[in-house]
């Protein structure tokens, strides 16, 4: 165990060096999080397909329970029960900017150095135009169920359930359950529960009240997650264990155009339509997944019906709900209907990332609404939503409830619509019978997994031998 | 599949080039053996322990269902359901020859190039003083259940159930069920069923009659194995499949000093004593494995009792038998007692490799006997055995039944005794409570397995991505 302890020492000291202006000591989190015996117990797995470039090299690292797809280079890092999913990495020859049509010189690759990623999702691609071929995560520590959806990420701490989306962060602290999608931050500390989307054209900002965070998702004095959302997720964790105990599970019967990852939990009474993608560590129970819908990593969809073309972004939770056609449920949303208090969401809605809906009476959200914040009843809904067509007319500054919006509403709607279309397309929702418009749902089907083991004993226990996989 | 077909083309053409003087076309064997869909289906596995040097590098190869332990470098080869077991490879600094005490410059490594190993066991270490750090297998094709127990092996074809032991072979054909342990052969064709042990001091030779081979182990016109021994082995093959379907099996309860490989089949009513080693692809049913006994790869031990310190060499089969203390059962022996016709073998016996005992009446072999050939009754026994103490006095040439012996009986007995002691020691039979005298039984306990997957589709289907594993 000596070497894995030394590794974590080094990671915390580097992260602390990056964050010294905030006097933020990452050791509090790390010392209370890592269970060393588990590092020496769980295998990691690397997906082999013919559709994705293969290159995997790690050295001096611990990677218990983690999944990797695509090209990755990992050094001096501890990646625990995390998903490093490279199916959106750019390819050699891709052109990023039509105005500056320089093709990429190489396939994009994850380069993870000196970092601790704990139950974290890593997806998407680098949004750093300075290093388009490299999805960089360096000297960074991320906590339970954080989402790193784009890079560069250097010298950062991401609290539990924090999301950083399509942007770069340098020497930043993200509070628990905060969401940022704001191009590039340097040396900032983001408060817990902030939802912040900003481009040159607009800015959307909301912040959950601390009482809401206390109830749903906070941290204790040991910087460990607590609250209803964490309890909900923790209760289900045992369900995943069995998936790791067998090599080949009996495949779930689904249409030929759909992919159910063998590390997803599919419980009884689940129906899966065509062009559906269910990713690893997704949990689906007693639910109808309509054609073209998806359930991404760490999502929970229970007793629900997704009508079709519905996106459930990483970490989204949908319980006792009907979700209308082409509705988008953002990162880490917690949509908690009850058996006798169904949540009904109309078609074409956008549920902003990190939205909490927890109702005791039935609630219906009309079609084409933008929804954010914290909603427990119809009254909350009126202060936390707006028809999308109305935003289209926004100019200047607006406030609705605790949300502030500045800039062009039209650009905002346009950006979201494009993104949802992109997600549906990338996930294979539009795949046709001729196999055109293939996406992840189709490309991920013929996947098999290399399982790679740690040292079990001695000073290297918990570390992995170096491995290099190439075509 | 194109690339794996090309690979096999290349392997056969190289082997044929080495064997052209015999006009032996390995294509007959290869074309009728390989089931291409299986090459793209089965994973291979690499053992990770803290007791064995780690280095595994393969390129341009197919390795479905195969197991590797220790250092290995594999190129341009197809290794199918084979065990490449490197726990006896030499280590850096080892001194081979006390009269010439030069330490090895590096750990010994398997170097397998341009070869097809089909359901083959590879074990032991290089016996080539020219390349002591390299266990070489080049341009070689081995058939079902062949044993390559030592190298160098270049440009050879080994028929089904053939064994090459502690020696080097260059451009040789070994007939089915032949056994050779004779230092070094160049450009020879060995008849089926030959058992040939030769050193500077003695020569032991026996040849099974063709009628016996016809009944127990022969090949058909497609060079595929047939006969009772092959049928016996084939019937049990399905039992192994389940072992490959789970990641972690409930461990079998055994004394702390014993190792049961998780890829061994252990059926009910089996008792396992202390310091016992049961290797992968061993099959043990309703049997008492006395202290210090072992069951090596491809052994079957059924309805039997091994008193203790018994060696069952690779491929040995023991059914309805009692095996006395410190008795040695050689490679690929088929000792077939019946429920109402028990086979009893006294202590300290040596059952020569490739011996067939198939009885209808009970048979007892007295203690300290050397046994060989084909035995169906007491009369056969008298022509196929001799008290070991009697051999001790042999000088010059002797014949007993179809066996001929030349040279020093004392050297022969001495060599075998030393070897059996070495095997027991290497396997950990003498391990004490202080953990001294550790061997494979102890070193192999904390093993875990990397499972590595082939390409499943496309032109590379059946091939594996390149992988390099290092400490």
Interface residues (C-beta under 8 A of the other chain):
Chain A: X43 X48 X49 X50 X54 X244 X245 X246 X247 X248 X446 X448 X449 X450 X451 X452 X453 X454 X455 X456 X457 X458 X460 X465 X466 X467 X468 X469 X470 X471
Chain B: X43 X48 X49 X50 X54 X244 X245 X246 X247 X248 X446 X448 X449 X450 X451 X452 X453 X454 X455 X456 X457 X458 X460 X465 X466 X467 X468 X469 X470 X471
